[in-house]
Amino acid sequence: MALGFGSKKKNTAEDETPTSNDVDKLSMKNLDTAEKSQFAEFKEFLKVVISFTGDLSSLTCPAFFLNGLSLLEYGTYWGDHPSSFTAISQAKLPEERLLAISRWFISTLWGSYASRCTDGKYEKKPYNPILGEQFFCDMGDAKCVCEQVGHHPPISAFYLEDEKAGVSLNGHSGQKSKFKGTSIRVEQVGRAVLYLKEYDEQYMIDFPDLLIRGVLTGGAFIELGGSCTIIGSNNTKAVIEFVPKPWFGGEYNHIKGSLYSDGKIHYNLSGRWSHQSFYSKAGDASDKKELLFDAEAEPMAERITAPVQEQNEIETHRVWGPVTEALKEKNFKLANAEKSKIEEWQRGVRKEREVKKEVWEPALFVFEKDLDAQSGNSYQQKNHTLKSNIDSKHHLDAGAWTYTKSLHLRK
């Protein structure tokens, strides 16, 4: 899908918010027949978006602009490259483990933020998961479990584990999004905590800021901003900065980073997270760069799931399957109808809970408040210490969603 403004001035500032008249001038000359039939509805949706002052996740999106994935499935991107995840525990020195963790972290970015924009496709909106929605899959030697633990605001919890390697990851994420200028700014809320059983170590990770560009030209894509911090219970820290593209020339997705152990810098990072990234030893006069990760050379792992007919009614592919099939056929009318069925079903579920005065609780994850850490187990106490020391500019939430069968509970 490629759209364009019919008479947009070339020098319009990127932060200048477009008007309804600008939306009316959007061109649909590059759309196919099926997409053209939904274009009027899409323009009306854009008019709502540019004037909306709240969190955009609360808006109902027409099927025309859906990507066919549930936002809950995005948790699986942390396991895109199982070999990188497994290799973390094989590093013997703290600084080497931090380098391995950084390699794995960089390996997750392409799937999370660029994989949906290939072969002429552009970023579209995922489904809003229903409350309690679940997703299970295997990726190589790693297994992934996801559950939608909140709906207002939407919060997705995820868990990744390679039991044999003794590596696990607990995390949760939510998004606060607003339209600014011609882009959507997304603040990611939450954290991820990596656990290494052999060393009894934990590493807390925060998330980058997102800028979804090209929304009003139909060529939406994600640019990462700000920085991410990885801080370990063994006195290690990595700080990775996402370098914005210059106004004139230059390339997207550059990074620069530094890896520390016991207060001493050991490695520097450079390159592009969407292509090739590199590391070099700090203090090396030759500044020799070694390949950290090649996003273009390593395909994402296949998600192995149970057949849809064997899944329960709240598993992602069972819930959204009919909508996804309609989108594949570009039958947007049917997709909207199937989506409406799900929304009506969920309204009925909520109403029934209200009548019975039931309080919904997640089945797979529990929320461990930071304020309760001192009376909790050592895992919770380390999390509390890491959060206190991470020096993050991001919203890490007031606690951590943790899988009830997490590896750290099976010592």
The 8 nearest C-alpha neighbors of each residue, nearest first, counted from 0:
[[1, 30, 217, 2, 29, 120, 218, 121],
 [2, 0, 217, 29, 218, 216, 30, 3],
 [1, 3, 217, 216, 26, 27, 25, 0],
 [4, 2, 216, 26, 25, 5, 1, 217],
 [3, 5, 25, 7, 24, 6, 26, 216],
 [4, 6, 24, 25, 26, 7, 3, 21],
 [7, 5, 4, 8, 24, 21, 25, 3],
 [6, 8, 4, 5, 9, 21, 11, 24],
 [9, 7, 10, 11, 6, 4, 12, 5],
 [10, 8, 11, 7, 12, 6, 13, 4],
 [9, 11, 8, 12, 7, 13, 15, 14],
 [10, 12, 8, 9, 13, 15, 7, 14],
 [13, 11, 15, 14, 10, 180, 16, 9],
 [12, 14, 15, 180, 181, 11, 16, 182],
 [180, 13, 15, 12, 16, 181, 179, 182],
 [16, 14, 180, 12, 13, 17, 181, 11],
 [15, 17, 180, 181, 14, 18, 179, 49],
 [18, 16, 21, 15, 181, 19, 180, 49],
 [17, 19, 21, 20, 22, 16, 49, 46],
 [18, 20, 22, 21, 46, 23, 17, 49],
 [19, 21, 23, 18, 22, 24, 17, 25],
 [22, 20, 18, 24, 19, 23, 17, 25],
 [21, 23, 19, 24, 25, 20, 42, 18],
 [24, 22, 20, 21, 25, 19, 42, 26],
 [25, 23, 5, 21, 22, 4, 26, 20],
 [26, 24, 4, 3, 22, 23, 5, 2],
 [25, 27, 3, 2, 28, 5, 4, 24],
 [28, 26, 30, 29, 2, 25, 35, 3],
 [27, 29, 30, 26, 2, 1, 31, 3],
 [30, 28, 27, 1, 31, 2, 0, 26],
 [31, 29, 27, 28, 34, 0, 35, 32],
 [30, 32, 34, 33, 35, 29, 0, 28],
 [33, 31, 35, 34, 36, 30, 37, 329],
 [34, 32, 36, 35, 31, 329, 37, 330],
 [33, 35, 36, 37, 31, 32, 30, 38],
 [36, 34, 38, 32, 37, 33, 30, 31],
 [35, 37, 34, 33, 38, 32, 39, 40],
 [38, 36, 35, 34, 40, 39, 41, 63],
 [37, 39, 41, 35, 40, 36, 42, 34],
 [38, 40, 42, 41, 37, 43, 36, 35],
 [41, 39, 43, 38, 37, 42, 44, 61],
 [40, 42, 38, 44, 39, 43, 45, 37],
 [43, 41, 45, 39, 44, 40, 38, 46],
 [42, 44, 46, 40, 41, 45, 39, 47],
 [43, 45, 41, 47, 42, 46, 48, 40],
 [46, 44, 48, 42, 47, 43, 49, 41],
 [47, 45, 43, 44, 48, 49, 19, 42],
 [46, 48, 44, 45, 50, 49, 51, 43],
 [47, 49, 45, 51, 46, 50, 44, 178],
 [50, 48, 46, 47, 51, 178, 45, 17],
 [49, 51, 47, 48, 52, 46, 178, 18],
 [52, 50, 48, 49, 53, 47, 55, 178],
 [51, 53, 50, 54, 177, 178, 55, 49],
 [54, 52, 51, 55, 177, 57, 176, 56],
 [53, 55, 176, 56, 175, 177, 57, 52],
 [54, 56, 57, 176, 58, 177, 53, 48],
 [57, 55, 54, 58, 176, 175, 174, 127],
 [58, 56, 55, 54, 59, 53, 151, 152],
 [59, 57, 56, 55, 60, 54, 48, 47],
 [60, 58, 57, 61, 56, 44, 55, 127],
 [59, 61, 58, 62, 64, 44, 65, 124],
 [62, 60, 63, 64, 59, 335, 41, 65],
 [63, 61, 65, 64, 335, 331, 334, 60],
 [62, 64, 61, 65, 331, 37, 41, 34],
 [63, 65, 62, 123, 61, 124, 66, 60],
 [66, 64, 124, 62, 123, 125, 67, 63],
 [67, 65, 123, 125, 124, 68, 64, 122],
 [66, 68, 323, 65, 125, 326, 69, 126],
 [69, 67, 125, 66, 126, 70, 72, 323],
 [68, 70, 126, 71, 125, 72, 128, 127],
 [69, 71, 125, 72, 73, 126, 127, 128],
 [70, 72, 69, 73, 155, 74, 128, 145],
 [73, 71, 74, 70, 69, 75, 134, 68],
 [72, 74, 75, 71, 70, 76, 111, 69],
 [75, 73, 72, 76, 157, 71, 77, 145],
 [74, 76, 77, 73, 78, 72, 143, 79],
 [77, 75, 79, 78, 74, 111, 73, 110],
 [76, 78, 107, 75, 79, 74, 159, 104],
 [79, 77, 76, 80, 81, 75, 138, 159],
 [80, 78, 299, 76, 300, 77, 107, 81],
 [79, 81, 78, 82, 83, 300, 299, 106],
 [82, 80, 84, 83, 78, 139, 85, 141],
 [81, 83, 85, 84, 80, 86, 139, 140],
 [84, 82, 103, 86, 81, 85, 80, 87],
 [83, 85, 81, 82, 86, 103, 87, 80],
 [84, 86, 82, 83, 87, 164, 81, 88],
 [87, 85, 83, 89, 88, 84, 82, 99],
 [86, 88, 99, 89, 85, 96, 84, 100],
 [89, 87, 86, 90, 85, 195, 164, 166],
 [88, 90, 86, 87, 91, 85, 96, 164],
 [91, 89, 96, 95, 88, 92, 87, 99],
 [90, 92, 89, 93, 95, 96, 88, 94],
 [91, 93, 95, 94, 90, 96, 97, 89],
 [94, 92, 96, 95, 97, 91, 260, 235],
 [95, 93, 97, 96, 92, 260, 98, 265],
 [96, 94, 98, 92, 97, 93, 90, 99],
 [97, 95, 99, 90, 93, 98, 94, 87],
 [96, 98, 100, 94, 95, 99, 101, 93],
 [97, 99, 95, 101, 96, 100, 102, 94],
 [100, 98, 96, 102, 87, 97, 101, 95],
 [101, 99, 97, 103, 98, 102, 87, 104],
 [102, 100, 104, 98, 99, 103, 105, 97],
 [103, 101, 99, 105, 100, 104, 291, 106],
 [102, 104, 106, 83, 100, 101, 105, 84],
 [105, 103, 101, 106, 107, 102, 100, 108],
 [106, 104, 102, 107, 108, 103, 101, 272],
 [105, 107, 103, 104, 108, 102, 109, 292],
 [108, 106, 77, 104, 105, 76, 109, 110],
 [109, 107, 111, 105, 110, 106, 112, 272],
 [108, 110, 113, 273, 112, 111, 114, 107],
 [111, 109, 114, 108, 76, 112, 113, 107],
 [112, 110, 108, 109, 76, 107, 113, 73],
 [111, 113, 109, 110, 108, 221, 114, 115],
 [112, 114, 109, 116, 115, 110, 111, 221],
 [115, 113, 110, 116, 109, 117, 112, 111],
 [114, 116, 113, 117, 122, 121, 120, 112],
 [117, 115, 121, 120, 114, 113, 122, 220],
 [116, 118, 120, 119, 115, 114, 121, 113],
 [119, 117, 120, 116, 121, 115, 114, 0],
 [118, 120, 117, 121, 116, 0, 218, 1],
 [121, 119, 116, 117, 118, 115, 122, 0],
 [120, 122, 116, 219, 218, 220, 123, 115],
 [121, 123, 219, 220, 116, 115, 124, 120],
 [124, 122, 66, 65, 64, 121, 125, 219],
 [123, 125, 65, 66, 64, 126, 122, 60],
 [126, 124, 68, 69, 70, 66, 65, 127],
 [125, 127, 69, 70, 128, 68, 124, 65],
 [126, 128, 70, 69, 125, 129, 56, 153],
 [129, 127, 126, 69, 71, 132, 70, 130],
 [128, 130, 132, 131, 127, 147, 150, 345],
 [129, 131, 147, 132, 150, 149, 148, 128],
 [130, 132, 147, 148, 146, 129, 361, 133],
 [131, 133, 313, 147, 129, 130, 146, 314],
 [134, 132, 146, 314, 145, 315, 313, 131],
 [133, 135, 145, 314, 315, 144, 146, 72],
 [136, 134, 144, 143, 304, 145, 133, 137],
 [135, 137, 304, 303, 143, 302, 142, 138],
 [136, 138, 142, 303, 141, 302, 143, 139],
 [139, 137, 141, 302, 300, 301, 142, 140],
 [138, 140, 141, 81, 137, 300, 301, 142],
 [139, 141, 161, 138, 81, 142, 137, 85],
 [142, 140, 161, 138, 160, 139, 137, 81],
 [141, 143, 137, 160, 159, 136, 138, 161],
 [142, 144, 159, 136, 158, 135, 137, 75],
 [143, 145, 135, 158, 157, 134, 159, 136],
 [146, 144, 157, 134, 133, 156, 158, 135],
 [147, 145, 133, 156, 132, 148, 155, 131],
 [148, 146, 155, 131, 132, 130, 149, 154],
 [147, 149, 154, 361, 146, 155, 131, 156],
 [150, 148, 154, 153, 147, 151, 152, 130],
 [149, 151, 153, 152, 130, 154, 148, 129],
 [152, 150, 153, 149, 154, 57, 130, 56],
 [151, 153, 150, 149, 154, 173, 174, 56],
 [154, 152, 150, 149, 151, 173, 155, 174],
 [153, 155, 149, 173, 172, 148, 147, 152],
 [156, 154, 147, 171, 172, 148, 71, 146],
 [157, 155, 171, 146, 145, 170, 147, 400],
 [156, 158, 145, 170, 74, 144, 171, 169],
 [159, 157, 169, 144, 168, 143, 145, 402],
 [158, 160, 143, 168, 167, 142, 141, 144],
 [161, 159, 167, 141, 142, 162, 166, 168],
 [160, 162, 141, 166, 164, 163, 140, 165],
 [163, 161, 165, 164, 160, 166, 406, 167],
 [162, 164, 165, 161, 166, 140, 85, 160],
 [165, 163, 162, 161, 166, 85, 88, 86],
 [164, 166, 162, 196, 163, 195, 161, 197],
 [167, 165, 195, 161, 164, 194, 160, 196],
 [168, 166, 160, 194, 159, 193, 406, 161],
 [167, 169, 193, 159, 158, 192, 194, 160],
 [170, 168, 158, 192, 191, 401, 157, 193],
 [171, 169, 191, 157, 190, 156, 192, 400],
 [170, 172, 156, 155, 189, 157, 190, 400],
 [173, 171, 189, 188, 155, 154, 187, 156],
 [172, 174, 154, 188, 187, 153, 189, 155],
 [175, 173, 187, 186, 188, 176, 185, 172],
 [174, 176, 186, 185, 54, 187, 177, 173],
 [175, 177, 185, 54, 55, 184, 174, 186],
 [178, 176, 184, 183, 54, 55, 179, 185],
 [177, 179, 183, 182, 49, 184, 180, 48],
 [180, 178, 182, 183, 181, 177, 14, 184],
 [14, 179, 181, 16, 15, 182, 13, 178],
 [180, 182, 16, 13, 179, 14, 215, 17],
 [183, 181, 212, 179, 211, 180, 178, 214],
 [182, 184, 178, 211, 177, 210, 179, 185],
 [185, 183, 210, 177, 176, 209, 178, 182],
 [186, 184, 176, 209, 175, 174, 210, 187],
 [187, 185, 175, 208, 174, 176, 188, 209],
 [186, 188, 174, 173, 185, 206, 208, 175],
 [187, 189, 173, 394, 172, 174, 395, 186],
 [190, 188, 395, 172, 396, 171, 394, 173],
 [189, 191, 205, 395, 170, 204, 171, 172],
 [190, 192, 170, 204, 169, 203, 171, 205],
 [193, 191, 203, 169, 202, 168, 170, 204],
 [192, 194, 168, 202, 201, 167, 203, 191],
 [195, 193, 201, 167, 200, 166, 168, 196],
 [196, 194, 166, 200, 199, 198, 197, 165],
 [195, 197, 199, 165, 198, 194, 166, 407],
 [198, 196, 199, 195, 165, 88, 200, 166],
 [197, 199, 200, 196, 195, 88, 194, 201],
 [200, 198, 196, 195, 197, 201, 194, 407],
 [201, 199, 195, 198, 194, 232, 233, 202],
 [200, 202, 194, 232, 193, 231, 192, 195],
 [201, 203, 231, 193, 230, 192, 229, 232],
 [202, 204, 192, 230, 229, 191, 385, 193],
 [205, 203, 229, 191, 190, 228, 192, 202],
 [204, 206, 190, 227, 228, 191, 203, 393],
 [205, 207, 227, 187, 208, 204, 190, 393],
 [208, 206, 227, 226, 224, 225, 223, 209],
 [207, 209, 224, 186, 223, 225, 185, 187],
 [210, 208, 223, 185, 222, 184, 224, 211],
 [209, 211, 184, 222, 221, 183, 212, 185],
 [212, 210, 221, 183, 182, 220, 222, 219],
 [211, 213, 182, 219, 220, 214, 210, 221],
 [212, 214, 219, 218, 216, 215, 217, 220],
 [215, 213, 219, 217, 216, 212, 182, 218],
 [216, 214, 213, 217, 181, 3, 2, 22],
 [215, 217, 3, 2, 213, 218, 214, 1],
 [218, 216, 2, 1, 214, 215, 219, 0],
 [217, 219, 213, 121, 216, 1, 214, 220],
 [220, 218, 213, 214, 122, 212, 121, 217],
 [219, 221, 122, 212, 211, 121, 213, 218],
 [222, 220, 211, 210, 112, 212, 209, 223],
 [221, 223, 210, 209, 211, 224, 220, 252],
 [224, 222, 209, 208, 241, 207, 210, 221],
 [225, 223, 208, 241, 207, 209, 226, 243],
 [224, 226, 241, 208, 207, 240, 223, 227],
 [225, 227, 240, 239, 241, 207, 224, 228],
 [228, 226, 239, 207, 205, 206, 238, 240],
 [227, 229, 238, 237, 204, 205, 230, 239],
 [230, 228, 204, 237, 236, 203, 202, 238],
 [231, 229, 236, 202, 203, 235, 389, 228],
 [232, 230, 202, 235, 233, 234, 201, 236],
 [231, 233, 201, 234, 200, 202, 385, 381],
 [234, 232, 231, 235, 200, 93, 201, 260],
 [235, 233, 261, 232, 231, 260, 236, 230],
 [234, 236, 260, 231, 259, 233, 230, 261],
 [237, 235, 230, 259, 229, 258, 231, 260],
 [236, 238, 258, 229, 228, 257, 259, 239],
 [237, 239, 228, 256, 257, 227, 229, 240],
 [240, 238, 256, 227, 226, 255, 228, 237],
 [241, 239, 226, 255, 254, 256, 242, 225],
 [242, 240, 254, 224, 225, 226, 223, 253],
 [241, 243, 253, 254, 240, 244, 252, 224],
 [244, 242, 245, 241, 224, 251, 252, 253],
 [243, 245, 251, 250, 249, 246, 242, 252],
 [244, 246, 247, 249, 248, 243, 250, 251],
 [247, 245, 244, 248, 249, 243, 250, 13],
 [246, 248, 245, 249, 244, 250, 243, 251],
 [249, 247, 245, 246, 250, 244, 251, 243],
 [248, 250, 245, 244, 247, 251, 246, 243],
 [251, 249, 244, 252, 248, 253, 245, 243],
 [250, 252, 244, 253, 243, 249, 222, 271],
 [253, 251, 271, 272, 273, 254, 242, 250],
 [252, 254, 271, 242, 270, 251, 241, 272],
 [255, 253, 241, 269, 242, 240, 271, 270],
 [256, 254, 269, 268, 240, 239, 241, 253],
 [255, 257, 239, 268, 238, 267, 240, 269],
 [256, 258, 267, 238, 237, 266, 268, 259],
 [259, 257, 237, 266, 264, 265, 236, 267],
 [258, 260, 264, 236, 263, 235, 265, 262],
 [259, 261, 235, 262, 263, 94, 234, 264],
 [262, 260, 234, 263, 235, 259, 233, 264],
 [261, 263, 260, 259, 264, 235, 234, 236],
 [264, 262, 259, 260, 261, 265, 258, 235],
 [263, 265, 259, 258, 266, 281, 260, 262],
 [264, 266, 281, 259, 258, 280, 263, 94],
 [267, 265, 280, 281, 258, 279, 257, 264],
 [266, 268, 257, 279, 278, 256, 281, 258],
 [267, 269, 278, 256, 255, 277, 257, 279],
 [268, 270, 255, 277, 254, 276, 278, 256],
 [271, 269, 276, 253, 277, 254, 275, 272],
 [270, 272, 253, 252, 276, 274, 273, 275],
 [271, 273, 274, 276, 252, 105, 275, 253],
 [272, 274, 271, 109, 294, 252, 275, 113],
 [275, 273, 294, 271, 272, 295, 293, 276],
 [276, 274, 293, 271, 292, 270, 294, 272],
 [275, 277, 270, 271, 291, 292, 269, 272],
 [278, 276, 291, 290, 269, 289, 268, 270],
 [277, 279, 268, 289, 267, 288, 291, 269],
 [280, 278, 288, 267, 266, 287, 286, 289],
 [281, 279, 266, 283, 265, 282, 267, 278],
 [280, 282, 266, 265, 283, 267, 279, 264],
 [281, 283, 284, 280, 286, 265, 266, 264],
 [284, 282, 286, 285, 281, 280, 287, 279],
 [283, 285, 286, 282, 287, 281, 280, 279],
 [284, 286, 287, 283, 282, 288, 279, 280],
 [287, 285, 283, 284, 279, 288, 280, 282],
 [288, 286, 285, 279, 289, 283, 280, 284],
 [289, 287, 279, 278, 277, 286, 290, 280],
 [290, 288, 278, 277, 279, 291, 287, 276],
 [289, 291, 277, 292, 276, 278, 288, 275],
 [292, 290, 277, 276, 278, 102, 289, 293],
 [291, 293, 276, 290, 275, 294, 102, 106],
 [294, 292, 275, 296, 295, 274, 276, 297],
 [295, 293, 274, 296, 297, 273, 275, 292],
 [294, 296, 293, 274, 297, 298, 275, 273],
 [297, 295, 293, 294, 298, 274, 292, 275],
 [296, 298, 294, 295, 293, 299, 80, 292],
 [299, 297, 300, 296, 295, 294, 80, 79],
 [300, 298, 79, 80, 301, 297, 110, 76],
 [301, 299, 79, 138, 80, 302, 298, 139],
 [300, 302, 138, 303, 299, 139, 79, 137],
 [301, 303, 138, 136, 137, 304, 300, 75],
 [304, 302, 137, 136, 301, 138, 305, 135],
 [305, 303, 136, 302, 306, 135, 137, 307],
 [304, 306, 307, 309, 310, 303, 136, 135],
 [307, 305, 309, 308, 304, 310, 316, 303],
 [306, 308, 310, 309, 317, 305, 316, 304],
 [307, 309, 306, 310, 317, 311, 305, 312],
 [310, 308, 307, 306, 305, 311, 317, 312],
 [311, 309, 307, 308, 314, 317, 305, 312],
 [312, 310, 313, 314, 309, 317, 308, 307],
 [311, 313, 314, 317, 318, 310, 315, 132],
 [314, 312, 132, 311, 318, 133, 315, 317],
 [315, 313, 133, 317, 134, 132, 311, 312],
 [314, 316, 318, 317, 134, 133, 319, 132],
 [315, 317, 320, 319, 318, 314, 307, 134],
 [316, 318, 320, 315, 314, 307, 319, 312],
 [319, 317, 315, 316, 320, 313, 314, 312],
 [318, 320, 316, 322, 321, 317, 315, 323],
 [319, 321, 316, 323, 317, 322, 318, 324],
 [322, 320, 324, 323, 319, 325, 337, 334],
 [323, 321, 334, 325, 319, 320, 324, 337],
 [322, 324, 326, 67, 320, 325, 321, 319],
 [323, 325, 327, 321, 326, 322, 320, 328],
 [324, 326, 334, 330, 328, 322, 323, 327],
 [327, 325, 329, 323, 328, 324, 330, 334],
 [328, 326, 324, 329, 325, 323, 330, 67],
 [327, 329, 325, 326, 330, 324, 331, 323],
 [330, 328, 326, 327, 331, 325, 33, 34],
 [329, 331, 325, 328, 333, 332, 326, 334],
 [332, 330, 334, 333, 329, 62, 335, 63],
 [331, 333, 335, 334, 330, 336, 62, 325],
 [332, 334, 336, 331, 335, 330, 325, 337],
 [335, 333, 322, 331, 325, 337, 336, 332],
 [336, 334, 338, 332, 333, 337, 62, 331],
 [335, 337, 333, 339, 334, 338, 332, 340],
 [338, 336, 340, 334, 339, 335, 322, 333],
 [337, 339, 335, 341, 340, 336, 334, 322],
 [340, 338, 342, 336, 337, 341, 343, 335],
 [341, 339, 337, 343, 338, 342, 344, 336],
 [342, 340, 344, 338, 339, 343, 345, 337],
 [343, 341, 339, 345, 344, 340, 346, 338],
 [342, 344, 346, 340, 345, 341, 339, 347],
 [345, 343, 341, 347, 342, 346, 340, 348],
 [344, 346, 348, 342, 347, 343, 349, 341],
 [347, 345, 343, 349, 348, 344, 350, 342],
 [346, 348, 350, 344, 345, 349, 351, 343],
 [349, 347, 345, 351, 346, 350, 344, 352],
 [350, 348, 352, 346, 351, 347, 345, 353],
 [349, 351, 353, 347, 352, 348, 346, 354],
 [352, 350, 354, 348, 353, 349, 347, 355],
 [353, 351, 357, 355, 349, 350, 354, 356],
 [352, 354, 356, 350, 351, 355, 349, 357],
 [353, 355, 351, 352, 356, 350, 357, 349],
 [354, 356, 352, 357, 353, 351, 350, 358],
 [357, 355, 353, 354, 352, 358, 351, 350],
 [358, 356, 352, 355, 359, 353, 354, 351],
 [357, 359, 360, 356, 352, 353, 355, 349],
 [358, 360, 357, 361, 352, 131, 130, 362],
 [359, 361, 362, 358, 148, 131, 365, 364],
 [362, 360, 148, 363, 364, 131, 359, 365],
 [361, 363, 364, 360, 131, 146, 365, 403],
 [362, 364, 361, 403, 402, 146, 365, 404],
 [365, 363, 402, 401, 403, 361, 400, 362],
 [364, 366, 401, 400, 367, 403, 402, 361],
 [367, 365, 400, 399, 368, 401, 398, 364],
 [366, 368, 399, 398, 400, 365, 369, 401],
 [369, 367, 398, 370, 371, 397, 366, 399],
 [368, 370, 398, 372, 371, 383, 397, 367],
 [369, 371, 368, 372, 373, 397, 398, 383],
 [372, 370, 369, 368, 373, 374, 375, 367],
 [373, 371, 375, 380, 379, 369, 374, 370],
 [374, 372, 375, 371, 380, 370, 379, 376],
 [373, 375, 372, 371, 376, 380, 379, 370],
 [376, 374, 372, 373, 379, 371, 380, 377],
 [375, 377, 378, 379, 380, 374, 372, 373],
 [378, 376, 380, 379, 381, 375, 372, 382],
 [379, 377, 381, 376, 380, 382, 407, 375],
 [380, 378, 382, 372, 377, 381, 376, 375],
 [379, 381, 377, 372, 383, 382, 378, 373],
 [382, 380, 384, 378, 383, 379, 377, 385],
 [383, 381, 379, 385, 380, 384, 386, 378],
 [382, 384, 380, 386, 381, 385, 369, 372],
 [385, 383, 381, 387, 382, 386, 388, 380],
 [386, 384, 382, 388, 387, 383, 389, 381],
 [385, 387, 383, 389, 388, 384, 382, 203],
 [386, 388, 384, 385, 389, 383, 390, 382],
 [389, 387, 385, 386, 390, 384, 230, 391],
 [388, 390, 386, 391, 385, 387, 230, 228],
 [391, 389, 388, 392, 387, 386, 228, 393],
 [392, 390, 393, 389, 228, 205, 394, 227],
 [391, 393, 390, 394, 226, 225, 395, 205],
 [394, 392, 391, 395, 205, 188, 206, 187],
 [393, 395, 188, 396, 189, 392, 187, 391],
 [394, 396, 189, 190, 188, 393, 397, 205],
 [397, 395, 189, 394, 398, 188, 399, 190],
 [398, 396, 369, 368, 395, 399, 370, 367],
 [399, 397, 368, 369, 367, 396, 366, 400],
 [398, 400, 367, 366, 401, 368, 170, 397],
 [399, 401, 366, 365, 364, 171, 367, 156],
 [402, 400, 364, 365, 169, 399, 403, 366],
 [401, 403, 364, 405, 404, 363, 158, 365],
 [402, 404, 364, 405, 363, 401, 365, 408],
 [405, 403, 402, 406, 408, 409, 363, 407],
 [404, 406, 402, 407, 408, 403, 401, 409],
 [405, 407, 409, 408, 167, 404, 162, 410],
 [408, 406, 409, 405, 410, 196, 194, 378],
 [407, 409, 406, 405, 410, 404, 403, 378],
 [410, 408, 406, 407, 405, 404, 196, 162],
 [409, 408, 407, 406, 196, 199, 197, 405]]
